[in-house]
């Protein structure tokens, strides 16, 4: 009787998981600009939901399934929640006419590649099931592999093939490396997860540790040649994974080493003049926010508590993006930033027993301090002499784009056409060369 019950349970679980694999998030297939009047469509992509519904460039989406669109947050909260086949109800404006429209959500197409076998999979955690996308050189049977850990923001791995990450991944694939990506909590096709914007740092660490274990489990990867690439805040998570799992190599790019609250002040001093402030105004701002950061990062006060101080209220609203009833700050839950600040990265990097490449871009006005990367190298080499090296690329910015300096990178930061035409291919090639040299040692 027990064996029959066990068999039925296995069948039921297998059927449930198979059903899960059939479900897939929808693709709205539109880009636009946001205001309190809605989303004005700039681009409608062929094959997407909006294309199927007959939407056009210039239309403004006012209401999406009973949610009034008054900004980007309203749009993404609703648009990213649809699954294939869901009913879509719009109220939109075309010219001077406002009208309703009904349609059906269209499935996001699966990624294909001329140079890679693209495999969609799942990683089950105790409270969350995460989508993975693994890309390996076509027909590869024993390929070295890279776990890609991106920056802090909540962007889906489904979009990597559309920008600089896609070009970097393709360079790795042509170099013979498989590339492993995993969704952050609540993104893409993932199920049962806390939304990314509400997830804390501990959740991100769990996600990428699960991604590393998934990489280790793949039958076609060379277990002796596993690498981690950490970009921006991903470079903070990378040593936390590496000290536990012993990869062959770790690449840290455009990241930080010092406590986040200490680095932020330096970042403000670089970025505010690029935004048009005088250096005197910048100094006033930094001195004003320094007190707030101490109470937020060191004393662990919430933005709500800080906002109750009349001296801080205006700056908490401006700098920390505080709004009553909201927990998001700079694109993540405010606790995420406190947890980042609490990390002891000196101890983590000192414990990494792997080859380390620390890369700084001279045009990076975001992760603007080369000291961060030099400290990573010195720390690793203090416990594992000769394991780490520093690489300075003068015209590399934060987004893998070629720019001559900070002003140019700042000017082009949101310019999609510029970034598409100026991917820093030399940087990508240098990473392949470095990984191959590590493998040959």
N, C-alpha and C positions, 0 to 999 in steps of 0.2 A: 504493500500500500504506500509506504514511504517513497519507494522508488518511482511509483506512478505519479505521486504528488510532485516529487522533485522534477520529473520529466515535464509535467504540465507547467511548472513554474518556469523552467528554462525556456520552453516554447513561448510562454506568455511574455517573458522578458525580451526574448529575441524578436518577437513580433512588435513589441512596443518600440524597441530600438530601430527596427527596420522602418516603422511608421515615422519615427523622428527623422530619419534620413530622407524621407520623402518630402518633409516640410522644408520650405526655404523662404527667406525673406523676399519681399517684393522690391522692385526697382522703380522708383518714381521717375527717374530719367530726366531731371530738370535742374538747372542752376539758376540762381537769381540774386537780386539784391533785396534787402529787407528794410522795412520802415514800419511805423505804427499803423500804416494803411494796408500792410500785407507783404507778400513776396512778389516782386516784379520779375517775371521770367526773362532771363537773358538767353538761355539755350534750352531747346527741347531735343533730347537725344532719341534717335531712331530706335524703335524696339522697346522703349520704356513705357511706363503706365501713362504718362502725360501725352506721349505721342499717340498711343492707342485711343486716348480720349479726345484727341483733336485740339489740344492746347497749342498755343502759338507764342512765339517771342513777342513780348510787349503785354501779354495778359498779366493781370495781377490776381494772385490767389488771396482771397479775403478770409474765407472760412474753409477748413479742411476737416470733414467728419465732426462737425459741431464745435471745433476748436477755432476760435478767432485768432488769426495770425497777426500778431503785433510786433514780431521780431524773430530773429533766428532761433531763439530758444523754443518759442511756440511751434515753429515749423518742424524742427528736428525732433522734438518730443513726440509729435504725432507722425510725421512722415517715416521715421525709422521704426515704427511699431507695426507696420503692415506686413502681413504674410501673403504669399501668392494666393490669389482667389478672393481676397477680402474685398468687400464692397467699398467703393470710394464715392463720397459725396462732396462736391465742391460748390462754393459760391465764388465767382470770379468776375473781374471787370475787364471788358474789352472795349477800348475807346471810351464812350460815355455810357455804355450799356452794362448793367449788372445782371447776371443770370446764374441759375444753378446748373450743375452738370453731374451726371452719375456714370460710374464706370467700374471696372474690375481691375484689381491690382495685378500687375504682370510680374512674373518671376525674374529675378536677377539672373542673367545668363552666367553659365559656368565659364571660368577663364580657360582659354586655350593658348598654346604656344607652339611655334615652329621649332624651338630648340629644346623644349622641356616636356617631360611627362608631368602633368599637373594632377595632383591627388588631393581630393577633399576628404577630410576625416573628422573624427571627434576625439576629444579628451574628456573623460568623466572625472569630475572632482566630487567631493561629498555633497556639495550644495549647488553645483553648477555643471553644465555640460557645454564645452567650448568647441567652437569650430576651428579646425586647423586646415591650412593649405600648404602642402609640401610640393615644391618644384624641384625636379631632379633632371640632370642632363639625360636626354633621350637614350633609353636602353642601358643606363648606368647600373652596374651591379655591385660596385664596392667604392662608392664615392665619398670623399671627405664632405663634411656638412657644416653648415653655419646656422645657428639660431639668431634670428634678427629680433632685437629688442628695441622698439622705437621710443620716441619721446613721450612726454606725459599725457598728451592730449588724447581725446576719445575719437580716434579715426579707425575705420574698419580696414582689416587686411584685404578686403575685397577691392579696395581702391589703389593698392600698391602698384598695379601694372599701368596706372594712368600718369604717374609722375616720376620724380627722381628716384624713389625707391625701386620702381620697376626697372629703370635703367641700371641701377646698381645691382639688382638681382640678376638681370640678364648678363651683366659682366661676370658675375660669379659663376653663373651657369656655363657660360662659354669657357670659363677657366677650369671647368670640371667639378664644381662644387654644387651639392644639393643645398637648398635653402628652406628652412623650416620657419613658418610663421603661425602664430596662434592669436586668436581674438582676445582682446581684453574683456573683462566681465561685462556681459550685457550687450555686446556689439555683434553685428552681423547675424549669423544664424544661431548664435548661442542661445541656450535654453536655461530657464530657472535661475538666472543670474541677477545679482544686484546690478542696476544700471551703472555704467562706467562712471558717470558723473557723481555717483554716490559712493563708489568703491574707494577704499582707503589704500594706502601703500602696501599694507600687509597682503591685500588681495592681489595687487599687481605682482608682488614677489611670488605668491603661490602660483599665479597663472604662468609666469615665465619659468618657474621651476618645473611645472607640469609640461611646458613646452620642451624643456631640455630633456626630460625623461622620455617624452614622445620621440625626440630625435634619436636617443639611445636605442629605442625599441625597434626602429625601422630596419628591416632586413637588408636593405641595399646600401646602408651607410657604413663607412669605415670607422669602426668604434675607436680606433687609435688616433683618428684625426678629426676631432670635433672642435668647433670654434664658436665663440660668441662675439657678436657685433652689437655694441650698445651705443645708441645715438642719443645725445642730450641727456634727458633724465634716464634713458635706458642705460647710459654709461654709469649711473649710480647703482642701478639694479644688477648690472653685469657682474661686479665682484662678489656680490652676495650669493649669486648662483655659482660662480666659479670656485669660491672657497670651499663649497660643499661637494661639487661634482667633478672637479679636476679635468677641465677641457684641455686640449692641446694648446690653444691660444685664445687670447681675449683682445679685442680691439675696442678702445674707448675713444669716442669721437665727440667733440663739441660738448663736453660735460663739465661737471664740477667735482671738487674734492673737499673744499672747506665746508663748514656748516652753511646751510642755505641762507640763513639770515645774514651772515657775514658777506657772502657773495652778492646778495641782492643789492646791497648798498653800492658796491662797485658797478654793478650792471646799470643802476639808475644813473650814476655819474657819466656813463658812456652813452646811454640811450636818450636821456632827456634833452641834451643839446642837439642830438640828431632830430628830435621832434620839434625843435625850434626854441627851446628855452635857453636863456643866457646861462652862463656858468654860475653867476651869482644866484639866479633863481633856482638852478639845480641844487646848489649847496643848501639853500633854505629848505627846499623840499626834502632832501636827504636827512638833514638834521631834524626836521619835523617828524618824518616817518620812522626814524631810528628808535624813538621812544615807544612808538606803537609796536614796532617789530619786536622789541625786547619783551613787552608784555604778551604779545601773541605767541612768539616762538619759544621764549624761555619760561615765562610764567604760565603758558598754556591757556590763556584766556580766549574765549570765543569771540568772533567778530561782533556778535550781539552784545556781549559784555563791554567790549571796547567802544562800541557805538553809544553806549549810555554815558560815556565821559564827554561832556560838551566840548572840551578841548580837542578831542579826537574825531568827533562825529563826521565832520565834512570829509576829512582825509580817509576815514574808514570807508565811507561811501565811494570815494573816488579811487583810491589806491587798491582797496581790497574788494571792490565791487559789491559791497554789502547792500542787501535789500531785505527788509523784514520778511521772515518766513522762508528765506532761501538759504541753502547750505553751500551752494557752489561758489567757488572763488578761483579765478584764473582758470576756469574750465574743469576743476575737480572739486571734491568736497574739501572744505577748509582744513579738516583734520589731516588730509594727505600731506599738506605743506608742513604742518607741525611734525609729522612723522619723518619726512625727508630731513628736516633740520636736526632731528634727534639721532640720525645715523652717525656712527663712528667709522667713517670711510678709511681712516688711517689704519685701523685694525683690520678692516675687511681686505684692503689691498695688500697689507702685509701678509695675510694668510693665503693669498692666491699663489699657488704653485703651478704656474703656467707661463708660457711666453706671453708678453703683453706689449701691444703697440698702442701708444697714446698719441692721438693726432689732433693738432690744433690748426685751425684755419685763420690766417691773418685778417681776413675780411669778416670774421664772425663777430658782429656787434651784440649778439645774444649771449652766447657763452664766451664773453669777451676777454677772459683772463687766461693768458698762456701759463701763468703760475699754476693753475689747477692741473694741467697736464704734466708739468715738470714735477710737481709734488707726487703725482701718481707714480712716475718713473722712479724717483728717489726712494719712495716708500717700498715699492716692490723689490728694488735692488738692494735695499737695506737688509732684507731677509732672504732673498734669493738672488744673489749677485749675478748680474749679466742677463737676467731674464727679461728686463723691460727696456724699451727704447722709445725715444720721443721723435715725432715727425712734425715739422712745421711746413705748412703749404701756404704761401703768402696770399694767393688769390682765391682761397676757398672760404665760402661763407657757411652759415649754419645749416643751410638747406641743400648742401651738395652742389651748389651753383658757383660758377666762376664770376667773381667780382673783384675789382682791383683794390677796394678799400671799404671801410665802414659806410661812408655816405652812399656809395654806389649800391652796396648790399641793402641798405635801408630803403633806398629809392625803389629797388626791384623786389622787395620782400613779398609783396602781394601780386606781382606781375607774372601771371601764369605763362604768358607767351615768352617772356624773357627767360624764365626758369627752364622752359622746355627747350629753348635754343642754346642754353649755356650750361648744361649739365657738365660737372667737372669730371670728365672721363679719366683724366690722369690720376685723380684720387682713387677712383674705382680700380684702375689697373695696378696702382701701387699696393692696394690691399691684397689683390690676387698674388702679386709677386712676393709679398711678405709671408702670406700663409704658405705658399709653396716652399719658401726658404725654411720656414719652421718645420714643415713636413720632411724636408731633406736632411735636417740636422740629426 
